[in-house]
């Protein structure tokens, strides 16, 4: 049986799109994302450092990610921790033409990579029953 980060990665790959929830002041904000990467047993995500979501996460790093596959859904929540330098992000951008068109020297935008700590992942059925649970 696949465990922990691999299982969450598998679920997110099947979902294709997931939603990242943050807080803007005292208001919730949600947006669809698609990029995630499993590396060395850790799930990484990326957002643009020029976006409001980056500012929101810098001010309040606690986030939730939700993905849906048929009638099952994933809730993955915890504290977002950004990579301290952009080397990892730059290597991801290098291999993706779409990302290169956004994150380059001309725009000045950078892809900010983060992972979750103090995290819990739950896969639930449509009734809300927890079918799988992991702590990271």
C-alpha positions in Angstrom: 0.0 0.0 0.0 1.2 3.5 -0.9 1.7 5.7 2.2 1.8 9.4 3.2 3.1 11.8 0.6 3.0 9.3 -2.2 -0.7 8.6 -1.6 -1.5 12.4 -1.5 0.5 12.9 -4.7 -1.3 10.0 -6.4 -4.7 11.5 -5.4 -3.7 15.0 -6.6 -2.5 13.6 -9.9 -5.8 11.9 -10.4 -7.7 15.1 -9.5 -5.4 17.2 -11.9 -6.6 20.6 -10.4 -6.7 21.4 -6.7 -7.7 24.5 -4.7 -5.5 26.4 -2.3 -7.3 28.3 0.4 -5.6 31.3 2.2 -6.7 34.1 4.4 -6.7 37.8 3.2 -7.0 39.8 6.4 -10.1 38.1 7.9 -11.6 36.9 4.6 -11.1 33.5 3.0 -9.5 33.3 -0.5 -9.5 30.3 -2.7 -7.9 29.6 -6.1 -7.3 26.7 -8.5 -3.8 25.4 -8.9 -2.3 22.5 -10.8 1.4 22.4 -10.0 2.7 20.0 -7.4 5.8 17.8 -7.2 6.8 14.9 -5.0 10.5 14.9 -4.3 12.4 13.1 -1.6 9.1 12.1 0.1 7.9 15.7 0.3 5.2 17.4 -1.7 6.0 20.8 -3.1 3.8 23.5 -4.6 4.5 26.7 -6.5 3.0 30.1 -6.7 4.2 33.4 -8.2 5.9 35.7 -5.9 4.2 38.6 -7.6 0.7 37.4 -6.7 -1.6 38.3 -3.8 -1.6 34.7 -2.7 2.2 35.0 -1.9 1.6 38.0 0.2 -1.3 36.3 2.0 0.8 33.3 2.7 3.7 35.4 3.9 1.4 37.1 6.4 -0.5 34.0 7.5 1.2 30.7 6.4 -1.6 28.4 7.4 -3.4 27.1 4.3 -5.6 24.3 3.1 -5.5 22.4 -0.2 -8.6 20.6 -1.4 -8.9 18.2 -4.4 -11.8 16.2 -5.6 -11.9 12.8 -7.4 -15.4 11.7 -8.2 -17.1 11.6 -4.8 -13.9 11.5 -2.6 -12.0 14.5 -1.6 -8.7 15.4 -0.1 -8.1 18.0 2.6 -4.4 18.8 3.1 -3.7 21.5 5.6 -0.9 22.9 7.6 1.8 25.6 7.7 3.3 26.7 4.3 7.1 26.9 4.4 8.8 28.6 1.4 12.1 27.5 0.1 14.8 30.0 1.1 16.3 30.4 -2.3 15.0 30.0 -5.9 17.4 27.4 -7.2 14.9 24.6 -6.9 12.2 26.7 -8.5 14.5 27.8 -11.3 15.2 24.2 -12.2 11.5 23.5 -12.4 10.9 26.6 -14.6 13.8 25.6 -16.9 11.9 22.4 -17.9 8.6 24.0 -18.6 7.9 26.4 -21.5 4.7 27.7 -20.1 6.3 28.6 -16.8 9.3 30.1 -18.6 6.9 32.5 -20.3 5.8 33.8 -16.9 8.9 33.5 -14.7 11.8 35.0 -16.4 14.3 38.0 -16.3 12.0 40.1 -18.5 9.0 39.9 -16.1 11.1 39.7 -13.0 8.6 37.2 -11.5 9.8 34.2 -9.6 8.1 30.9 -8.8 8.0 30.5 -5.0 8.1 26.9 -4.0 6.6 25.8 -0.7 5.7 22.6 1.2 3.5 22.1 4.3 4.7 21.4 7.8 2.6 20.6 10.9 0.3 19.1 8.2 -2.6 16.7 8.1 -4.0 15.1 5.0 -7.4 13.4 5.0 -9.1 11.6 2.2 -12.9 11.6 2.9 -15.9 10.3 1.1 -18.9 12.5 0.1 -20.5 12.0 3.5 -17.4 13.4 5.2 -16.2 10.1 6.6 -12.4 9.9 6.9 -11.2 7.0 4.8 -7.5 7.8 5.1 -5.5 10.2 7.3 -1.8 11.1 7.4 0.2 13.5 9.6 3.4 15.1 8.3 
